[in-house]
Amino acid sequence: MDPSLTPKDLIERLPSAEAWEALYQGLQPLILSWSRRSGLSVCDAEDLTQEVWARLVRLWDGHKLFDPSRMQSFLPFLRVLVRNVITDTQRRRRPPTLTDAEPETDLASLPGPQGQDGISTLIAEDFQTAVAARLDERGQQLLRLLSQGIDKSAELCTQLGISQPTLWRLRLRLVQVTREVMHQNEPH
């Protein structure tokens, strides 16, 4: 394949095997770098790179997920995908907790909402209100759905009437606002 092709050109040629191979060769060092910066060993980072590409191919599956004219949206998508694979890998490795061992525990039977006492509930509600005040309407809708326990991307997209990339942007904004509110309320 022509080495002068950009990632944008390669995405336009997907799902050809040559385009996948060239895209892999061009972006593998970036994925390895992101993986290593997250604290993974070289071996784990290489395994993670393979998992990222496997997921990317499954997600692509003949559908045009990315509009080449909006190439700048591919790298953030790829970075989120890498973060998700890292998180999944870390979850698989963590030791089981009491919650994992006993999924039949009914949270409603615990004291207070979601097992919290009254003070904790008030703090959580105040925090959620402070976060919601900084979000636009869609962000507030996302926050409400997440607080209701709806966290599957497909269901969130359907209920909000948005695309997957829009959901990623909303989630990123929610994380940013949450961090801002947390830092604002830290004791000085």
TAHUMO-V319198 format. One record per pair of residues at least 4 apart in sequence whose ideal C-beta (glycine too) atoms are under 6 Angstrom apart, sorted by the first residue. I is the first residue (numbers start at 1). GAP is how many residues later the second one is. D is the distance in Angstrom with one decimal. If there is no record, write none. Layout:
i={I/I}
gap={GAP/GAP}
d={D/D}
This chain:
i={1/1/5/5/8/8/10/10/10/11/11/12/13/14/23/24/28/31/31/31/32/32/34/35/35/35/36/38/40/40/48/51/52/52/52/60/66/80/96/96/107/107/110/112/112/112/112/113/116/116/130/131/131/131/132/132/134/135/135/135/139/139/139/141/142/145/145/145/150/156/156/157/157/162/162}
gap={17/21/4/5/60/63/9/12/13/55/57/56/6/5/4/4/21/18/21/51/13/17/48/5/10/13/9/48/4/5/37/34/29/30/33/5/8/88/4/5/7/8/5/4/5/6/9/8/4/5/51/46/47/50/8/11/43/4/5/42/31/34/35/19/28/5/11/14/5/4/11/5/10/4/5}
d={4.6/4.6/4.1/5.6/5.1/4.2/4.7/5.3/4.6/5.5/5.0/4.6/3.8/5.0/6.0/5.7/5.9/4.9/5.6/5.7/5.2/5.7/5.0/4.9/3.6/4.8/5.1/5.2/4.1/4.5/5.6/5.1/5.9/5.6/5.2/5.8/5.0/5.5/4.1/5.3/5.7/5.5/3.5/4.5/5.1/5.9/5.4/5.3/3.8/4.9/4.8/5.4/5.5/5.2/5.0/5.6/4.7/3.1/4.9/5.9/5.8/5.8/6.0/5.8/5.0/4.4/5.9/6.0/5.6/5.9/5.7/5.6/5.4/4.1/5.7}
